[in-house]
Amino acid sequence: MLLEDVLIVDPVDGEYVGTIEFDKKVEKTVRSNKTHYNSIIMPAFVDPHIHGIMGIDTMTASSNDFQKFKEYEALEGVFLFLSTTVTCTLERLKDIGNNLPDDLKLHIEGPFISEERKGAHNERYIINPPRNISELEKYIPIEKIGIITTAPEKENFLYFADSCNEKGIRISLGHSNANFETAKVAYEKGYKRITHFPNALSPMHHRDLNMVGAVFYFDFIVEIIADGIHSAPEFVDLVYKIKGADKIILVTDSISATGLKDGDYLLGDLPVKVVDGIARLSNGTIAGSTLRFSQALKNFQKFTKCTLQELAKVSSYNACKDLGLDCGRITEGKDAKFVQLDNELNILKTWNY
């Protein structure tokens, strides 16, 4: 198959007008001397933090629901996502894992988080992590876990994180009330990923930088929810200016209300009210988002004025690298996973081979 006279956007090779020849893999890309192009081709997107969409919730999804989940995400240009849990009992994880298709993995957000920074998680289920991931394996197979979000100040954190690392599970620091020194220890031990920065983290102060300051000070990689609600557009731009596009992963953190009308929903077993597209608990706490990935893409570009090459990094390539996957590129030999967009970044078509 050929895509001719398109603007090819590769996170490494940059942006150029040319032709892509592909079947299930990219057979070759050819640069042209033309400046006109009929559409933009970017690597298909990755969302490693999404709770639900269109009435589907990870916590209650059936096998059939998960198939629909994949179809809805494909319409957003997303070829890979990690269906994300909220804090629950370990027994509940067993039910979720039983319904999860073999080609999906979970981002387990909680229950190993801070009570003080729990956000929209049910405090009743918060616990310390076990010393070894094998304790969690009693409830859910290791191969079904991609990421675990946990607070670094929790008892047994380093033992647990090291055992996860040995099994290829990515540890992400989040929902944490840790001080700067605790964040520094986690960073120096190799745990350099942050969940939905800067939300649900101890805020920066000039006498103790805490978690937020530590993330700016050290070379952490961060998830960003670019909805203009979880963080002001100027804060997103600040993170971009300080961290650079190489250290940012776009996520939606979206819940089951995404794509539906305002109203009453659940996140886990907590009631959520959506008003004007903003999801909150009864106490006013923001409860995930109703952000679509296609809109997150546009928002990030609008907030930061980044290049398309940088946009390809934050929407796909960085997440692929973070998960240890050899994808997120448009170059010879890579799988044909890309998105066709118009000049306003509206999605025209998604390929996922």
N, C-alpha and C positions, 0 to 999 in steps of 0.2 A: 504494500500500500504506500502511496505517496502523499505527502502534504507539501505543496509547493508554494513558494513566495509567502512564507510565514516568518514572523519574528520569533526565532528560537531563543528561549531564555534558559540558560544553564547556570547553576549556581557557581560553577568553577570556570567555565569557558566564557561566560558573559552573554551578551545579547548580540544577535546578528541575524540578518535576513538570509534565508536559505531554504533548503529542501530537506525533509526527513523521509527516509525510506525505512519501512519497518514491517514486520509481521508480528510475531509475539515479542520479539526483541528489536531494538534499534539496529538496523543493518548498517546504515551510514547516515551522516549528516553532511550536507554540502553547502558551503558558504557561497553567496552570490554577490555581485557588485551592485545589486539593486538596493534602493532605499525604500521603495513602496512595499507594503505587505498587507495581506488581506485579513490576518488574524494573528493572535499571540499564542504561542505554545509554551506552557510551563510544566514542570514536573507535577504530577498529581499530588494532592495535598495529604497531610498526615495530621490527625487530631488525637493526641495521646491523653486527652482529658475531656471526656464527654459522658454525662450521666444519662442523657436520653434525648429524644426528639419525637415530635408528632404523636404524642401519647404513649410512647414506649419508654420504659424506665428500666435500667439495668437491674434494679433490685427485684423487679417482678416479671421480667421478660421471659416469655416461653421461647422454645427453639424457633418457632415460626416468627415470633416478634424480632428475634435477633436477625433473621434473614431480611425482614422489612427494614430493620435498622441499617443494614448494609446498603439496601437499595436507596433509602433516603440520603445517606451520606454520599453515595455515588453522584446523586443529583447536585450535591454541594462541591463536587470535584475531589472528594476525599476517597482515596483508595485504601487507606489504612487508618483505623482508629482503635483506641483502647477503651472499651466499655468500662465505665468507672463506677465504683461502688461508693456508698457513704458508710459512715460508722454503723456497725451492726454486730450482732453476735457472730462468733466463728461458725456456729452451726448454720447460720443463715448463708454464709459463704458457700457451704456445701451445696445448697439448693441452686444457687446462682451458677456455680461451676457445672452442675449436672446439665443445665440448659444451654450452656455456652457452646457454640459450634467450635469445631477443632481449629478453624482458621482464624479465630478471634482470641485475644488475650485480655485480661483484666488489668486495669489500674485500680489497685486497692487503696482507697483514700480513707485512712482510719482503719481500725479503732485505736491505733498506737499514736495518739495525738494529745495535744495539751488541752486540758479542761478550760484554761483561761483564754485560749485562742481557738475554741472549737468551731466558731462560725455557725453554719447551719447543719451541725452534726449533733446527734442525740448524746448528751453527756452520760446518760445511763449506761452506754455500752463501751465507753472509753476505758482502755486497759493498757498496761505496760506490754511491750512486745516480749515474746519468749526469748530465751537465750539463743535458740537455734531455729531456723526456718523449718526444720523437720517437724516441729510442733504444729506449725500451720498446715503442713502437708497431710496431717490427719483429717483435715477438713476439705482441702482443695488441692488438686495435683499441681506440682511446681510448674509444669509446662503450660499451665493456664494463666500464669501470672507474668505480667510484663514489668510493671512498676508497683512499688509500694510507697505511699507517702507516710512519713512518720516524723515525729518531733525529736530532734537530737538530744534533748534534755531528759527524755524518758529513760527510766531504769532499764538496763540491758541493751541500750541502743547500739553500742558498738559491736557487741557480740552478735546481735541479730543482724545488723547491717553487713557485717563481714560474712556471715553464713549465707545471706541472700546473694551477695556479690559472688561467692563461690559457685552458686547455682545459676548465675547469669541474670538474676533479677535486679532491675535498676532501683536504687534507693533515691527517693526524692524528699527533700526536707520541706516540711510544711506544717501549717496549723501549730506553730511553735511559739513559745514564750521565752525562748532561750536568750541568754545574754551574748555579748560579743565573744567572750572566751570560749563558750560552748560551741558557737558557730565556727570559730577558728579551728577547734579540735576536729570537728566533723570534716571541715574542708581539708585539713592537713592529712586526714585519714583517707581522703579520696572521694568523699561524698559531696559532690559539687553541683547537684541539680536542685532547683527550687520550684515548688508547686505554686501556681498562680501568684507570682510576685506582684505587689507587696502584700496581698491580702492575707489576713489571718497570721501575721507575723509581728513579733514585738517591734514597735516603731523606733526609728533612729532618734537618739538624743545626743547632744554634744558631749555629755559626760559618760555615756555608754552607747556605743553605736548600735548595740543589740543586733537582731537578725537583719533588719532592713539595711542598716549601715554596713554590716559585714558583707552582705551581698554586693553592695557597691564597691567595698574595699578589696574584696578578693575576686578571683576569676570564676565566679559561679556562672552556670548557665541557667536561664530563667524561663518559666512559662509566663506568658502575658495574655490576659483576656482583654482584647482591644475593642471593648464595647462602649467606651466613654462613660461607663457607670462604675465599674469596679475600680477604675483609675481615670483621672482626668486625662484628656488627650495630651496635655502638656507633660504629664508624668510619663506617659508612654513614650513621648518624644525624648524626655530626659533619659529614660532607660536606654533608648536607642543611641543617644549621643554618648553616653558613658560606657555602656557595655559593647555597643556595636552590633551589627546584624548577625555576626557569627555566634553570639551568645544568647539569642532569643528564639523561643519556640512559641508560635501562635497556638493557642488553644481556645475552645469555646466555653468549657465548663457548663454546657447547656443542659437543661433539664427537660422532662417530658413535655412541658408546656410549649417548647419551641415549635413554632409553626402553627400554633393554635391561638384561640382567642384569649383575652384576659379572663381571669376567673380563679377558681380554687383548685389547687393541685396538691400532690404529695411529693416530698423529697425524702426517700426512705419512709419513715413513719411520722414525719413532721409535716403539719399542714403549711402550705405555701399559698400566698395570694399574689397573683400577677396583675398589676395595674400599670397601664401604659407600657407594657412589655417588660417591666421590672419585677422580678420575683423576690418576695420578702417573707420572712417569718412574721408571726404576729407581733414580735417585739421590735420589728424594723430591720432585723439583720438581713442583709442580702443573701439570697439562697440560690446560688448558681446563676445561670443567665438564660436568656432566650435568644442568644446570639447564634446565627448561622455562620458556618465557616466562610462562605462566599462573602458575607458582609464583614467578617473579621479581616479578611484580605484587603478589602477596599478601605476599611477604617485605618488599618495600620499604615497603608500608603498615604492616606490623607493626613494622618496625624504627624507622620515623620518625613514625608516627601522622599522616601527611600527610592532607590533604583529598582527596576524590575528584577535585576540579578539578586539584589538583597532580599527582595520579596520572595524569590524562589528559595532562598536560604531559610527564612523564618517560617515559611509555610510548608516546607517539605524536607529539604536536605538536612537541616540541623536535627530535626526529630529522627530522621533515619539514622544518622550517625550516632545520636544519643542512644538509640535502641540497638545499635550494632548491626544495622542492616545496610546492605550494599545497593542502595537505590536512591531516588531523589535526584537523578541526573537525566539529561537528554544527550546521550553520547553513545557511540558504537558499543554494542555488547550488553547494554543495560535493558531491563524489561521495558516494554512499551507501556509505560504508565504516565500519561500526561493529560493535561487539560487544555482545551482550546477556548480562548477568551476574545472578546472584542476590545476595543480601545478603552472602554469604560470599565473593564475587568468583569464584565458579565460573562457567565459561563455559557458556552455554546455546546460543548460536548466533552465527555470524559472517556479516555481509553484506559483500560486496566487489564493488561495481559500478564 
